[in-house]
Amino acid sequence: MRRQENHSKPDLEKPEGKRSPRAQNYMKYSGMAFQMGGIILFGVWVGKKLDAHFSTSTPWFTVVMALFSVFAALYIVLKDFLKNPS
């Protein structure tokens, strides 16, 4: 005689839409990394456009905007991280 298996395990299943804390942290921090990358890339792009517009021989606008965008990205991400540490 075959034993019937119960494939549904209600005590082990998570409610729909709920994720483990590990998955939530992974998504949160990977999102922060993409946000930082986007801010930095945007700052470098703006610096390159300014260098091209003003026809500078040395890419000063690119350097300044890259540094500014790195600090801006760190500020935004750290502000978000300190507001919602988990």
C-alpha positions, 0 to 999 in steps of 0.5 A: 500500500502506498503512503500518501504524502502531504505536499503542503507544509503550512508551518514551513511556508512563508506567507505570500509576499514575505521574504526572508530577512537575508533576501531583504538585506540582499535586495536593499544593499544591491539597490544601494549599489545600483543607486550609487553607480547611477549617481556617479555615472550621471556626475561623470556624464555631466562633467564630460558634457561640460568639458565638451561645451567649454572645450577645456584641454584638461578634463577639470569638470569631469574630475570635479563632477566625479568627485562631487558625485561620489560624495553625493552618492555616499551621503545619500546612501549613508543617510538612507542606511542610518535612517533604516538600519536592519 
